[in-house]
Amino acid sequence: MAAPSLLNWRRVSSFTGPVPRARHGHRAVAIRELMIIFGGGNEGIADELHVYNTVTNQWFLPAVRGDIPPGCAAHGFVCDGTRILVFGGMVEYGRYSNELYELQASRWLWKKVKPHPPSSGLPPCPRLGHSFSLYGNKCYLFGGLANESEDSNNNVPRYLNDFYELELQHGSGVVGWSIPVTKGTVPSPRESHTAVIYCRKDSGSPKMYVFGGMCGARLDDLWQLDLETMSWSKPETKGTVPLPRSLHTASVIGNKMYIFGGWVPHKGENIETSPHDSEWKCTSSFSYLNLDTAEWTTLVSDSQEDKKNSRPRPRAGHCAVAIGTRLYFWSGRDGYRKALNSQVCCKDLWYLDTEKPQAPSQVQLIKATTNSFHVKWDEVPTVEGYLLQLNTDLPYQAAPSDSSAAPNTQGVRMDPHRQDSNSIAPNSINNTMNSTKTEHTATKGTSVENKPDLKASTDSNAILHSSLATNASNHNSCVVDILRKNEGPHTSANTGVLSSCLDLRTIIPETSVSSTVCSAQTMVTQQTIKTESSRTNGAVVKDETSLTTFSTKSEVDETCALPATKISRVEAHATAMPFSKETPSNPVATMKAGGERQWCDVGIFKNNTALVSQFYLLPKGRQSISKIGNADVPDYSLLKKQDLVPGTGYRFRVAAINGCGIGPFSKVSEFKTCIPGFPGAPSAVRISKNVEGIHLSWEPPTSPSGNILEYSAYLAIRTAQIQDNPSQLVFMRIYCGPETSCIVTAGQLANAHIDYTSRPAIVFRISAKNEKGYGPATQVRWLQGNSKKAPLN
């Protein structure tokens, strides 16, 4: 975490939608990028549910329905997946609640739930200011404030230190309350405290931490409850303990509990107000407790003044939400005007990055041309931009060409430090395919046994990962186009149809994009585009990235089995343009003295895609002139640019940027710009079942670059090698000929490898060959559901 002077608070000043009125005593939770706020009060108790999208900076009021709860303040509010539970709180002055409501946020549906009472003892009494914490399938209720008087106008406060456990049903509903028997000294009664639950990575025992609160006076004690042994204790801490406080917030990010704001004792001098008014004050102090080492660290003290309005002003009764490693704070009260008997509430929204962002996924290729790349990477939540870099000084080993051979890769960079990711099986692996010719290919400099031709030591299969963004807040035209295409006449009753590059020619003309049609309803799934390139310039990457899905339904059924109509679900993946063994010399020297590779900046990008045709040549020593957050970046207007050139290999990496600076870089991906002449990848792959096994068909490449002489189709098969390293696929050729279809027999499928790197699937590869040789392959994943049954079952 940055030192106090380096904290980079950001106030959100630009947003859209209906902004909720300022308040205090409200609560908030996060569902992915959404901050959901309920309740609170200021000139009356609020009963609306407000949602803020932290990606689009948009407020909105969802159309809720069902058993809508009354407005409440100082209530319990927890989130379990996409359901939210609300318990208790003040529903009007002097009248408190002990009712429980559930919100299914995927449908904005409220439901009042009635838990079974404890087997011994009474259920929780009406209360406010309690803590309500979730861990696993249980909520833990502690303390709060009750009204002993039956007359709401005659408030007789009673501080509580009772402890309840609420068991939840999976998905929706609750089982009931119980009163666990605890050991050790129980914390003193209190309200407006905080409680968080944390479990160390090296210990399976979750612990609940209770801090501060109010019991006639404000408290600064820390209590720990082991949820396995139900033992209370007071951990010994190091560092400066925050001042006693109530109405503060506590948020866990990583192994740290962040404490912000609240009411604290007033220790100032020269107070102009009366002594009664100055007994306490709001604070903007900010500390964290390392839950592994039990050490407090002060980030902003009560004595630090903020004359530049560079951080949130003092407040209490606010809300705090952690989204990723970013903390959001909204509203709360910053004082109390006794003469007017009214609160003074803040109207501002702030956030703070607590640590540098994680490394993004590897850079993925959408399209390569002779002098540019269209690349993307997976989004990292709550970042302000991405730094994309490349270098060009890579070793190449080109093997002699043999156009009569089945697909192999020429001119692919060999890196002895990378593990083999894909190889072709020898003939002896599968005795049911003795008549099938197989190829042996060593990948990335590794050797393959039983290889009769030393030429193969320089061959490789290059993998290309590429995917299209499907952010729910930014469905671009290609997603709409996929939906439109698959809802048309090409959707058959017995075939899973993959959209071809013609469907999206204006978006990515050299690639084919996957889609999935399941039964009579349209289910479109955009998948990570992955290719196997033979004698091509595919991207050489080590790991497989996660899938990105988009569906016409509200949620995609991840476990949808093959329907009774024998529709097959398949995923197709596209490739880059091919390598040529004629590799032009690299025009840019990017080696530092001593042999260290120098990375050059492509630029800072707001989103997770980039069209790369140039990069910047950094001066010696890389002088940083401007800043993004705490990150130093060059002034690119002062730097020279270098164009990409055909037939040249480039290594890419990307890092995310937030208010704490530039995070770690991703793993390196390798791509090569194109040389014209090789055919594109086959497209519109279809799989349907028949009596012999399955019928595999495809369309010719949209850019054949001449006459297509033949096609080759491959099947990933089971081997001991794959069992030891599941990411290392081994392929056997199952077809070679001029036709655009083939039969894959049940016997061949019985030996197929089921790939579980994402959703279970059988993997095929299909490539085309023209006079110049084989072009890139389309990889197809035939989805099998989550069962491990044999295909066709």
C-alpha positions in Angstrom: 0.0 0.0 0.0 1.2 3.5 -0.8 2.5 5.8 1.9 0.0 8.2 3.3 1.4 11.1 1.2 1.0 9.0 -2.0 -2.7 8.0 -1.5 -4.4 8.8 -4.7 -8.0 9.5 -3.9 -10.3 10.2 -6.8 -13.7 11.9 -6.7 -16.2 10.8 -9.3 -17.4 14.0 -10.8 -18.8 12.8 -14.1 -21.8 10.4 -14.0 -25.2 9.9 -15.4 -28.6 8.7 -14.3 -30.8 9.5 -11.2 -28.4 10.2 -8.3 -29.8 9.1 -4.9 -30.3 11.9 -2.4 -27.6 12.2 0.3 -28.1 10.1 3.4 -26.5 8.3 6.3 -27.2 4.9 7.8 -27.5 3.2 4.4 -25.7 0.0 3.3 -24.0 -1.1 0.1 -22.8 -4.3 -1.4 -21.0 -5.1 -4.7 -22.1 -7.6 -7.4 -19.2 -7.6 -9.9 -18.9 -4.0 -11.1 -22.2 -2.9 -9.6 -22.5 -1.0 -6.3 -26.0 -1.6 -4.9 -27.3 0.8 -2.2 -30.4 0.4 0.0 -31.9 2.3 2.8 -30.6 5.1 5.0 -32.2 8.3 6.0 -32.1 12.1 5.7 -35.4 13.9 6.1 -37.1 10.5 6.1 -36.0 6.9 5.6 -35.2 6.0 2.0 -36.9 2.9 0.5 -35.4 2.9 -3.0 -32.8 0.5 -4.3 -30.1 2.4 -6.2 -27.4 0.9 -8.4 -24.2 2.5 -9.6 -22.2 0.9 -12.4 -18.5 1.6 -11.7 -17.5 0.9 -15.3 -20.0 3.2 -17.1 -20.3 5.7 -14.2 -24.1 5.4 -14.4 -26.7 5.5 -11.6 -30.0 3.7 -12.2 -33.1 2.6 -10.4 -33.9 -1.0 -11.1 -37.6 -1.9 -11.5 -38.0 -4.1 -8.4 -41.0 -6.3 -7.7 -42.3 -8.8 -5.2 -42.4 -8.3 -1.5 -40.7 -4.9 -1.5 -39.4 -4.2 2.0 -40.1 -0.9 3.8 -37.3 1.6 4.0 -34.8 1.0 6.8 -31.6 2.4 8.2 -28.7 0.9 10.1 -29.7 -2.5 8.9 -27.8 -5.7 8.0 -27.0 -6.0 4.3 -25.0 -8.9 2.8 -24.5 -10.3 -0.7 -24.3 -14.0 -1.6 -23.6 -14.3 -5.3 -26.4 -12.4 -7.0 -28.8 -12.5 -4.0 -28.9 -9.9 -1.3 -30.2 -10.3 2.3 -31.6 -7.5 4.4 -32.1 -7.9 8.1 -33.5 -5.5 10.8 -32.8 -1.8 11.0 -34.9 1.2 11.9 -38.1 1.5 9.9 -39.2 4.7 11.6 -38.0 6.7 14.6 -38.0 4.5 17.7 -39.4 1.4 15.8 -37.0 -1.3 14.8 -37.3 -4.4 12.7 -36.3 -8.1 12.9 -37.7 -9.0 9.5 -35.6 -10.7 6.8 -35.9 -10.0 3.1 -34.1 -11.5 0.1 -33.5 -9.8 -3.2 -32.7 -11.9 -6.3 -30.7 -9.2 -8.1 -30.6 -11.2 -11.4 -34.4 -10.5 -11.6 -34.7 -7.6 -9.1 -37.2 -9.7 -7.3 -37.8 -9.2 -3.5 -39.1 -11.9 -1.2 -39.9 -11.9 2.5 -38.4 -15.0 4.1 -39.2 -16.5 7.5 -36.4 -18.5 9.0 -37.2 -21.2 11.5 -36.6 -20.0 15.1 -33.7 -21.5 17.1 -34.2 -24.9 18.6 -33.6 -23.3 22.0 -34.1 -19.7 22.7 -35.8 -16.8 21.0 -35.1 -15.5 17.5 -33.3 -12.1 17.3 -35.3 -9.2 18.6 -35.9 -6.0 16.5 -32.7 -4.0 16.4 -30.5 -1.5 14.5 -26.8 -0.9 14.3 -26.0 -4.6 14.4 -23.4 -6.4 12.3 -24.5 -9.0 9.7 -21.7 -10.9 8.1 -21.6 -13.7 5.5 -19.3 -16.6 5.2 -20.1 -19.7 3.1 -23.7 -20.6 3.5 -24.1 -18.8 6.9 -24.8 -15.2 8.1 -23.5 -14.2 11.5 -25.5 -11.6 13.5 -23.9 -9.8 16.4 -25.0 -7.0 18.8 -27.0 -3.9 17.9 -29.4 -1.6 19.7 -32.9 -2.5 20.8 -35.8 -0.4 22.2 -37.0 -1.7 25.5 -40.2 0.4 25.3 -43.2 -0.7 23.4 -43.9 2.9 22.7 -41.9 4.0 19.7 -42.1 7.6 21.0 -40.5 6.6 24.3 -37.1 5.2 23.3 -35.4 3.1 26.0 -32.2 1.9 24.5 -30.7 -1.5 25.3 -27.2 -2.4 23.9 -26.9 -6.0 22.7 -24.1 -8.5 22.5 -26.1 -11.6 21.5 -24.8 -13.8 18.7 -26.9 -15.7 16.1 -26.1 -17.9 13.1 -28.5 -17.9 10.1 -28.2 -20.9 7.7 -29.0 -20.2 4.1 -30.4 -22.5 1.4 -28.5 -22.8 -1.8 -29.5 -20.2 -4.3 -32.6 -18.9 -2.5 -34.3 -19.1 0.8 -33.0 -19.8 4.4 -33.1 -22.7 6.8 -33.3 -20.9 10.2 -31.6 -19.3 13.1 -29.4 -21.0 15.7 -27.6 -19.7 18.8 -24.1 -21.1 18.8 -22.4 -21.9 22.1 -19.3 -19.8 22.2 -16.2 -20.1 24.4 -14.2 -17.3 26.0 -15.1 -13.8 27.0 -17.8 -12.3 24.9 -17.4 -8.7 23.6 -19.3 -6.0 25.6 -22.7 -4.9 24.2 -22.4 -2.4 21.4 -24.0 -1.0 18.3 -22.7 0.8 15.2 -19.6 -1.4 15.2 -18.2 -3.3 12.3 -17.6 -7.0 11.7 -15.7 -8.7 8.9 -14.8 -12.3 8.2 -11.3 -13.4 6.9 -9.7 -16.7 6.4 -5.9 -16.9 5.9 -4.7 -18.8 2.8 -2.6 -21.1 4.9 -5.3 -21.8 7.5 -8.7 -23.3 7.0 -10.2 -21.5 10.0 -12.3 -18.4 9.2 -12.4 -15.7 11.8 -14.7 -12.8 12.4 -13.2 -9.5 13.6 -15.4 -7.0 15.5 -14.0 -3.5 15.9 -15.3 -0.4 17.7 -18.8 0.6 18.2 -20.9 2.5 20.7 -22.1 1.6 24.2 -22.6 4.9 26.0 -19.0 5.7 24.9 -17.2 5.0 21.7 -15.0 1.9 21.6 -11.6 1.0 20.1 -11.4 -2.7 21.0 -10.8 -5.5 18.5 -12.3 -8.9 19.0 -11.8 -12.2 17.1 -14.2 -15.1 16.9 -12.9 -18.4 15.4 -15.9 -19.7 13.5 -14.8 -23.3 13.7 -14.2 -23.5 17.4 -16.6 -20.6 18.3 -14.0 -19.2 20.6 -13.8 -15.4 21.3 -10.4 -13.7 22.0 -8.8 -10.3 21.9 -5.8 -10.5 19.6 -2.6 -8.6 20.6 -2.0 -5.9 17.9 1.0 -3.8 16.9 1.1 -0.3 15.6 -1.2 2.7 16.4 -4.8 1.6 17.1 -7.3 4.0 15.5 -9.2 6.3 17.8 -12.4 4.9 19.4 -15.2 5.2 16.9 -18.7 4.2 15.8 -20.6 4.5 12.5 -17.3 3.8 10.6 -16.8 1.3 7.8 -14.6 -1.8 7.6 -13.7 -3.4 4.3 -11.5 -6.4 3.6 -9.2 -6.4 0.5 -6.6 -9.2 0.5 -5.3 -9.6 4.0 -6.1 -6.1 5.1 -9.1 -4.6 7.0 -9.5 -0.9 6.0 -11.2 1.3 8.6 -12.5 4.7 7.4 -14.3 7.6 9.0 -16.9 7.4 11.8 -17.6 9.4 15.0 -14.5 9.9 17.2 -13.8 11.8 20.5 -13.0 15.4 19.9 -9.5 16.2 21.3 -9.0 19.5 19.6 -8.2 22.8 21.3 -9.6 26.3 20.9 -13.1 24.9 20.2 -15.5 27.7 19.4 -18.6 25.6 19.9 -20.0 24.6 23.3 -18.3 21.8 25.2 -21.5 19.6 24.7 -21.2 20.0 20.9 -17.5 19.2 20.9 -17.7 15.9 22.7 -17.2 14.0 19.4 -16.7 14.8 15.8 -16.6 13.1 12.4 -13.3 11.9 11.1 -11.6 11.2 7.7 -8.9 9.1 9.3 -8.0 6.0 7.4 -6.1 2.9 8.7 -5.8 -0.7 8.0 -5.1 -3.8 10.1 -3.0 -6.6 8.5 -5.1 -9.6 9.5 -2.1 -11.9 9.1 0.3 -10.0 11.3 -2.2 -8.1 13.5 -0.4 -4.8 12.9 -2.2 -1.5 12.5 -1.0 1.0 9.9 -2.2 4.6 9.8 -2.7 6.0 6.3 -4.4 9.2 7.1 -4.4 10.4 10.7 -7.0 12.6 12.5 -4.5 15.4 12.7 -3.8 15.6 8.9 -5.5 18.5 7.3 -6.8 18.5 3.8 -6.6 22.0 2.4 -6.8 21.0 -1.2 -10.0 18.8 -0.9 -7.9 15.9 -2.2 -9.7 13.3 -0.2 -13.1 12.7 1.3 -14.0 15.1 4.0 -14.8 13.7 7.5 -18.0 11.7 7.7 -19.9 8.9 9.6 -22.7 6.6 8.7 -21.4 6.4 5.1 -21.0 3.2 3.0 -17.9 1.6 1.7 -17.7 -1.1 -1.0 -14.7 -3.0 -2.3 -14.7 -3.8 -6.0 -11.5 -5.6 -6.9 -8.7 -3.8 -5.1 -10.6 -0.5 -5.2 -12.6 1.0 -2.4 -15.7 3.2 -3.1 -17.2 5.6 -0.5 -20.5 7.3 -0.8 -22.4 9.9 1.2 -22.7 9.8 5.0 -23.1 12.7 7.5 -20.3 15.1 8.3 -21.9 16.9 11.3 -24.9 17.6 13.4 -26.6 20.9 13.8 -28.4 20.7 17.1 -30.0 24.1 16.6 -31.8 22.8 13.5 -32.0 19.2 14.8 -30.9 18.0 11.4 -28.0 16.1 9.8 -25.5 17.6 7.3 -25.0 14.9 4.7 -22.3 14.5 2.1 -23.3 14.1 -1.6 -20.0 12.9 -3.0 -18.7 9.6 -4.3 -15.0 8.8 -3.9 -12.7 5.8 -4.7 -9.2 4.8 -3.8 -7.0 2.1 -5.3 -5.4 0.1 -2.5 -2.7 -1.6 -4.5 -1.4 -1.9 -8.0 -3.6 -3.8 -10.4 -3.0 -7.5 -11.2 -1.3 -8.6 -14.4 -3.7 -8.8 -17.4 -4.0 -11.9 -19.5 -1.6 -12.5 -22.3 -2.1 -10.3 -25.4 -4.4 -12.1 -27.8 -4.5 -11.7 -31.6 -7.7 -10.8 -33.4 -6.2 -10.1 -36.8 -2.8 -9.8 -38.4 -1.9 -8.0 -41.6 1.3 -7.3 -43.4 2.0 -4.2 -41.3 -0.4 -4.2 -38.3 -2.0 -6.3 -35.5 -5.4 -6.0 -34.0 -5.0 -7.3 -30.4 -6.9 -7.5 -27.2 -6.5 -8.8 -23.7 -8.9 -9.6 -20.9 -10.2 -6.6 -18.9 -8.8 -6.0 -15.5 -11.4 -4.5 -13.1 -11.1 -0.9 -11.8 -8.2 0.3 -13.9 -7.6 3.6 -15.6 -5.7 2.3 -18.6 -3.2 -0.2 -20.0 0.4 0.1 -21.1 1.1 -2.0 -24.2 4.7 -2.8 -25.1 6.5 -4.8 -27.7 10.0 -5.8 -28.8 11.3 -7.2 -32.0 14.6 -8.8 -31.4 13.7 -12.5 -31.4 15.5 -15.6 -32.7 14.0 -17.4 -35.8 14.7 -20.8 -37.1 13.1 -21.5 -40.5 12.9 -25.1 -41.7 12.9 -26.0 -45.4 9.5 -26.1 -47.1 7.8 -29.3 -48.2 4.4 -28.4 -49.7 3.3 -32.0 -50.0 3.5 -32.6 -46.3 0.6 -32.2 -43.9 0.5 -28.9 -41.9 3.6 -27.9 -40.1 4.9 -24.5 -39.1 7.8 -22.9 -40.7 9.7 -19.9 -39.4 8.1 -19.9 -36.0 10.3 -18.5 -33.2 11.8 -21.1 -31.0 12.2 -20.4 -27.3 14.0 -23.1 -25.3 12.6 -21.6 -22.0 9.0 -22.3 -23.0 7.4 -25.7 -22.5 5.9 -27.7 -25.3 2.2 -26.8 -25.7 1.0 -28.9 -28.6 2.5 -31.8 -30.6 1.4 -34.3 -33.1 1.2 -38.0 -32.1 3.2 -40.8 -33.7 1.3 -43.5 -35.5 1.6 -46.0 -32.8 -0.4 -44.0 -30.3 -3.8 -45.1 -31.6 -4.1 -48.6 -33.2 -7.6 -47.9 -34.3 -6.3 -45.3 -36.7 -3.4 -47.3 -38.3 -4.4 -46.1 -41.8 -4.3 -42.4 -40.7 -1.1 -40.6 -41.4 0.2 -38.6 -38.5 2.7 -35.8 -38.2 5.4 -35.3 -35.5 6.0 -31.7 -34.6 8.2 -30.3 -32.0 7.0 -27.1 -30.5 9.0 -24.1 -29.3 12.3 -25.9 -29.5 11.5 -29.1 -27.7 12.3 -32.5 -29.2 9.8 -35.3 -30.1 10.6 -39.0 -29.9 10.5 -41.4 -32.9 10.9 -38.5 -35.3 12.6 -39.8 -38.4 13.3 -36.4 -39.9 15.6 -33.9 -38.1 13.7 -31.2 -39.9 10.9 -31.5 -37.4 13.0 -30.1 -34.6 12.3 -26.7 -36.1 8.6 -27.2 -36.8 6.0 -26.1 -34.4 2.3 -25.6 -34.0 1.6 -22.0 -33.0 -1.5 -21.3 -30.9 -3.4 -18.1 -31.3 -5.7 -16.8 -28.6 -8.1 -14.1 -29.6 -11.5 -13.0 -28.4 -14.1 -10.3 -28.9 -15.1 -8.1 -26.1 -18.6 -8.8 -24.8 -18.8 -6.3 -21.9 -22.4 -6.1 -20.8 -22.2 -2.3 -20.9 -20.8 -2.1 -24.4 -22.2 -4.7 -26.8 -20.5 -3.8 -30.0 -21.8 -4.3 -33.5 -20.1 -7.6 -34.0 -22.1 -9.2 -31.1 -25.3 -7.8 -32.6 -24.3 -9.1 -36.0 -23.7 -12.6 -34.6 -27.2 -12.7 -33.0 -28.8 -11.5 -36.1 -27.0 -14.1 -38.3 -27.8 -17.0 -36.0 -31.4 -16.1 -35.7 -31.8 -16.3 -39.4 -32.3 -19.2 -41.8 -28.8 -20.7 -41.2 -29.9 -22.0 -37.8 -30.7 -25.6 -38.5 -32.7 -28.1 -36.3 -29.9 -30.6 -36.1 -26.6 -28.8 -36.5 -24.5 -26.5 -34.4 -23.5 -23.7 -36.8 -20.4 -21.6 -36.5 -20.5 -18.1 -38.0 -17.9 -17.6 -40.7 -15.7 -14.6 -41.3 -18.2 -13.4 -43.8 -20.6 -12.7 -40.9 -18.2 -10.2 -39.5 -16.1 -9.2 -42.5 -16.2 -5.5 -41.6 -15.1 -6.3 -38.1 -12.4 -8.9 -38.5 -12.2 -10.0 -42.1 -9.5 -12.6 -41.7 -11.0 -14.5 -38.8 -13.9 -16.8 -38.1 -15.9 -16.1 -34.9 -17.5 -18.8 -32.9 -21.2 -19.0 -31.9 -23.3 -21.7 -30.4 -26.9 -22.6 -31.2 -28.5 -24.8 -28.6 -31.9 -26.5 -29.4 -34.8 -24.2 -30.5 -33.7 -21.3 -28.5 -30.8 -19.1 -29.6 -27.8 -19.3 -27.3 -24.8 -17.4 -28.7 -21.5 -17.9 -27.0 -18.6 -15.9 -28.1 -15.5 -17.8 -27.2 -11.9 -17.2 -26.9 -10.7 -17.5 -30.5 -7.8 -19.9 -30.5 -6.0 -21.2 -33.6 -3.5 -23.7 -34.6 -1.3 -22.3 -37.3 0.7 -24.6 -39.6 3.5 -23.0 -41.6 1.9 -19.8 -40.3 2.6 -16.9 -38.1 0.3 -17.8 -35.3 0.7 -16.4 -31.8 3.0 -18.5 -29.7 1.4 -18.4 -26.2 1.8 -20.7 -23.3 -1.5 -20.7 -21.4 -5.2 -20.8 -22.4 -7.3 -17.9 -21.4 -10.8 -17.9 -20.0 -13.9 -17.8 -22.1 -16.0 -14.8 -22.6 -19.7 -15.5 -23.0 -22.7 -13.6 -24.2 -26.2 -15.0 -24.4 -29.6 -14.0 -25.6 -30.8 -15.4 -22.3 -30.3 -13.6 -19.1 -27.7 -16.2 -18.1 -25.8 -18.8 -20.2 -26.3 -22.4 -19.1 -22.8 -23.5 -18.6 -23.8 -27.1 -18.3 -26.2 -27.4 -21.1 -26.0 -31.0 -22.3 -26.5 -32.1 -25.9 -30.2 -31.8 -26.6 -32.4 -34.6 -27.7 -32.5 -33.3 -31.2 -28.8 -34.1 -31.5 -27.7 -30.5 -31.9 -24.0 -30.3 -31.4 -22.4 -27.3 -29.7 -19.1 -26.3 -31.1 -16.7 -23.5 -30.8 -14.5 -22.3 -33.7 -11.4 -20.3 -33.4 -9.6 -18.2 -36.0 -5.9 -17.7 -36.9 -3.5 -15.1 -38.0 -2.1 -14.9 -41.5 0.7 -17.3 -42.4 4.4 -17.1 -41.8 6.7 -17.1 -44.8 10.1 -18.6 -44.5 11.4 -15.4 -46.2 11.8 -13.3 -43.1 13.0 -9.8 -43.7 15.8 -8.5 -41.5 14.6 -6.5 -38.4 15.0 -2.8 -39.1 15.1 -1.9 -35.5 17.8 -2.8 -33.0 16.1 -3.4 -29.7 18.9 -5.0 -27.7 20.4 -3.1 -24.8 24.1 -3.3 -24.0 24.7 -6.7 -22.4 22.1 -8.5 -24.5 19.0 -7.4 -22.5 15.9 -6.9 -24.7 14.5 -3.4 -24.6 10.7 -3.1 -24.6 9.2 -0.3 -26.6 5.9 1.4 -25.8 3.0 1.0 -28.2 1.1 3.4 -26.0 -1.4 3.9 -23.2 -4.9 2.5 -24.0 -8.1 3.3 -22.2 -9.8 0.0 -23.3 -8.6 -3.6 -23.7 -8.1 -3.5 -27.4 -5.5 -1.9 -29.7 -4.8 -1.6 -33.4 -1.0 -1.7 -33.6 0.8 -0.4 -36.6 3.6 1.6 -34.9 5.5 1.8 -31.7 7.6 4.4 -30.0 11.4 4.4 -29.8 12.2 5.4 -26.3 15.3 7.5 -25.6 18.1 6.1 -23.5 17.1 6.2 -19.8 13.4 6.5 -20.6 12.5 10.0 -19.3 9.1 10.2 -17.8 7.4 13.5 -18.3 3.7 13.0 -17.5 1.8 10.9 -15.0 -1.2 8.6 -14.9 -2.1 8.3 -11.3 1.2 7.5 -9.6 2.6 6.0 -12.8 5.3 7.8 -14.8 4.8 7.6 -18.5 6.7 9.3 -21.4 5.4 12.2 -23.3 4.8 10.3 -26.6 4.5 13.5 -28.6 8.3 13.9 -28.1 9.2 10.4 -29.3 9.9 9.0 -32.7 7.6 6.3 -34.1 8.6 3.1 -35.9 6.2 1.3 -38.3 5.7 -2.5 -38.2 7.0 -4.3 -41.2 5.9 -7.5 -43.0 7.1 -10.9 -42.1 8.6 -9.7 -38.8 8.0 -11.3 -35.4 7.0 -9.2 -32.4 6.7 -10.0 -28.7 3.9 -8.2 -26.8 3.1 -7.7 -23.1 0.6 -5.4 -21.3 0.3 -4.0 -17.9 -2.7 -2.3 -16.2 -2.6 1.1 -14.6 -4.6 2.5 -11.6 -4.1 5.1 -9.0 -1.3 3.2 -7.4 0.8 3.0 -10.6 1.6 0.5 -13.2 1.0 -3.2 -12.2 3.0 -6.2 -13.3 3.2 -7.1 -17.0 1.4 -10.1 -18.5 3.1 -13.1 -19.9 4.6 -12.6 -23.3 2.8 -13.4 -26.5 4.5 -13.6 -29.9 3.0 -12.7 -33.3 4.3 -12.2 -36.7 3.1 -9.9 -39.4 1.9 -11.5 -42.6 3.3 -12.1 -46.0 0.5 -12.6 -48.7 0.1 -15.9 -50.5 -1.1 -18.5 -48.1 -4.8 -19.4 -47.7 -6.9 -18.3 -44.8 -8.5 -20.5 -42.3 -11.6 -22.6 -43.1 -14.8 -21.2 -41.7 -18.5 -22.0 -40.8 -17.6 -25.4 -39.2 -20.6 -27.6 -38.6 -20.9 -30.8 -36.6 -23.9 -33.2 -36.7 -24.3 -36.7 -35.5 -24.9 -39.7 -37.9 -25.0 -43.4 -37.6 -21.2 -43.8 -38.1 -20.2 -41.1 -35.6 -20.3 -37.4 -36.6 -20.2 -35.5 -39.8 -17.7 -32.7 -39.8 -18.0 -30.0 -42.5 -16.6 -26.5 -43.2 -16.6 -23.8 -45.8 -13.5 -22.9 -47.9 -11.4 -19.9 -46.7 -12.8 -16.6 -47.6 -9.3 -15.6 -48.8 -7.9 -18.7 -50.5 -5.1 -16.8 -52.3 -5.2 -19.2 -55.2 -6.6 -22.7 -55.7 -7.3 -24.8 -52.6 -5.6 -28.2 -53.2 -6.6 -30.1 -50.1 -7.7 -29.9 -46.5 -6.5 -31.6 -43.4 -8.5 -32.3 -40.3 -7.0 -33.3 -36.9 -8.4 -34.7 -33.7 -6.9 -34.2 -30.2 -6.4 -37.7 -28.7 -5.8 -39.2 -25.3 -2.2 -39.9 -24.4 -0.2 -40.3 -21.2 1.6 -37.1 -22.1 -1.7 -35.1 -21.9 -2.5 -36.7 -18.5 0.8 -35.4 -17.2 0.2 -31.9 -18.8 -3.4 -31.3 -19.7 -2.5 -28.1 -21.6 -0.3 -30.1 -24.0 -2.7 -31.4 -26.7 -1.6 -34.2 -29.0 -3.3 -34.3 -32.4 -3.8 -37.1 -35.0 -4.8 -36.4 -38.6 -8.2 -38.0 -39.4 -8.7 -36.6 -42.9 -6.7 -35.3 -45.8 -8.4 -34.6 -49.2 -10.1 -32.0 -51.4 -13.6 -32.3 -49.9 -15.0 -29.8 -47.4 -16.4 -32.5 -45.1 -15.4 -35.8 -43.5 -16.8 -38.5 -41.2 -15.3 -39.0 -37.8 -16.1 -42.5 -36.7 -17.3 -43.6 -33.3 -14.1 -45.6 -32.9 -12.0 -42.5 -33.5 -14.1 -40.5 -31.1 -13.6 -43.1 -28.4 -10.0 -42.2 -28.3 -10.6 -38.4 -28.3 -9.2 -36.3 -25.5 -11.8 -34.3 -23.5 -10.3 -30.9 -22.9 -11.3 -29.5 -19.5 -9.3 -26.2 -19.6 -12.6 -24.4 -19.9 -15.8 -26.2 -20.6 -15.5 -29.9 -21.5 -14.9 -30.3 -25.2 -13.5 -32.4 -28.0 -11.0 -30.5 -30.0 -10.6 -30.5 -33.9 -8.4 -28.6 -36.2 -9.0 -27.9 -39.9 -6.6 -26.2 -42.3 -6.4 -25.5 -46.1 -3.5 -25.8 -48.5 -2.9 -23.9 -51.7 0.1 -23.9 -54.1 2.2 -22.1 -51.5 1.4 -24.5 -48.7 -0.9 -24.9 -45.7 -2.4 -21.8 -44.1 -3.6 -21.3 -40.5 -6.1 -23.8 -39.0 -9.5 -23.3 -37.4 -9.7 -24.9 -34.0 -13.1 -26.2 -33.1 -14.2 -27.3 -29.5 -17.2 -29.6 -29.6 -18.8 -29.0 -26.2 -19.7 -32.1 -24.2 -21.4 -30.7 -21.1 -19.9 -31.3 -17.7 -20.1 -35.1 -17.6 -17.2 -37.4 -18.4 -19.3 -39.8 -20.5 -18.0 -40.9 -23.8 -19.0 -38.6 -26.8 -22.2 -39.5 -28.6 -23.7 -40.8 -25.3 
